[in-house]
Amino acid sequence: MILLEPCHEDQNERMVPLLSEEVQAEYFRQFVLEASLQEIEESFAQARNARSLGSKLLTVVTGSFQPHHNPQSMSAWMALHKELTQLSTRSTHIILENAGHAVHIDQPNVVADIIKDMLHLCKVQTK
């Protein structure tokens, strides 16, 4: 499993309050497009119940260039992503330089290599 700039079930409590008021307002405005805030919170509650992937392969990818973050919120975001790696005993956390939230757009070749590496590991695992 590869998670590209994933959500974390506690991000609204632990990271969002650290953002500027302007960025917080922008963040919450997005929930009319993708899903309502209530639906996202319901999804987060479901994620809280899935606390382990066992030994399934897991790679969490984080973009390090995110101008909407301040140092405190970016530190929290990195910590949340690091926590996601604890879902599996076989996980890695890759931080992409020169990539923002859309890591697949900012660094498509690197993301393609991450996918290829995961496919290779899955093939090796099944032999």
C-alpha positions in Angstrom: 0.0 0.0 0.0 1.3 3.4 -0.9 -0.2 6.5 0.7 0.5 9.8 -1.1 0.2 12.8 1.2 -2.6 11.0 3.1 -5.0 12.4 5.6 -4.6 11.4 9.2 -7.6 10.7 11.4 -6.5 13.3 14.0 -5.3 16.0 11.6 -8.3 18.3 12.3 -7.5 18.3 16.0 -3.7 18.3 16.0 -2.6 20.0 12.8 -5.4 22.3 11.6 -5.4 24.6 14.7 -1.7 25.3 14.1 -2.5 26.8 10.6 -3.1 30.5 10.2 -6.8 31.6 10.3 -6.7 32.3 6.6 -5.4 28.8 5.8 -7.8 27.2 8.2 -10.7 28.9 6.4 -9.4 27.6 3.1 -8.9 24.1 4.5 -12.5 23.9 5.8 -14.0 25.4 2.5 -12.7 22.3 0.6 -15.2 20.1 2.3 -18.1 21.3 0.1 -16.2 19.9 -2.9 -14.9 16.5 -1.9 -17.3 15.6 0.9 -18.9 17.4 3.8 -16.9 18.0 7.0 -19.3 15.6 8.8 -18.5 12.9 6.2 -14.8 13.4 6.5 -15.1 13.2 10.3 -17.1 9.9 9.9 -14.3 8.6 7.7 -11.7 9.6 10.3 -13.7 7.8 13.0 -13.6 4.6 10.8 -9.9 5.0 10.3 -9.3 5.2 14.1 -10.8 1.7 14.3 -8.3 0.2 11.8 -5.2 0.4 13.9 -3.1 -2.2 12.2 -2.1 -3.5 8.8 0.0 -6.2 10.3 3.0 -6.9 8.2 1.6 -5.5 4.9 4.0 -3.4 2.9 3.3 0.3 3.5 4.9 3.4 2.1 3.8 6.9 3.3 5.0 9.7 1.0 5.1 13.3 2.2 5.9 16.4 0.2 8.3 18.7 2.1 7.4 22.0 0.2 4.0 23.2 1.4 3.8 27.0 1.6 0.4 27.0 3.3 2.1 25.4 6.4 4.0 27.3 9.0 6.9 25.5 10.8 4.6 24.3 13.6 1.8 22.9 11.4 4.4 21.3 9.0 6.1 19.6 12.0 2.7 18.3 13.1 1.9 17.1 9.5 5.2 15.2 9.4 4.6 13.7 12.8 1.1 12.5 11.7 2.5 10.9 8.6 5.3 9.2 10.7 2.5 7.9 12.9 0.8 6.3 9.9 3.9 4.2 9.3 3.2 2.6 12.6 0.2 0.9 11.1 2.5 -1.7 9.6 5.6 -3.6 10.8 7.0 -3.2 7.3 6.7 0.5 6.5 8.7 3.3 5.2 8.2 7.1 5.2 9.5 8.9 2.2 9.8 12.7 2.3 10.0 14.2 -1.2 11.9 17.4 -1.6 10.6 20.0 -4.1 7.1 18.4 -3.8 4.0 19.8 -2.2 0.7 18.2 -1.4 0.3 16.9 -4.9 3.5 14.8 -4.8 2.4 12.8 -7.9 2.2 16.0 -9.9 5.3 17.7 -8.5 7.5 14.6 -8.6 5.8 12.1 -11.0 9.0 10.2 -11.9 9.9 9.7 -8.2 6.3 8.6 -7.4 6.5 6.2 -10.4 9.7 4.8 -9.0 8.1 4.3 -5.6 5.2 2.4 -7.2 7.7 0.3 -9.2 9.7 -0.5 -6.1 6.5 -1.5 -4.3 5.5 -3.8 -7.2 8.9 -5.4 -7.1 8.7 -6.0 -3.3 5.2 -7.5 -3.7 6.4 -9.9 -6.4 9.4 -10.9 -4.3 7.2 -11.4 -1.3 4.8 -13.8 -3.2 7.6 -16.1 -4.4 
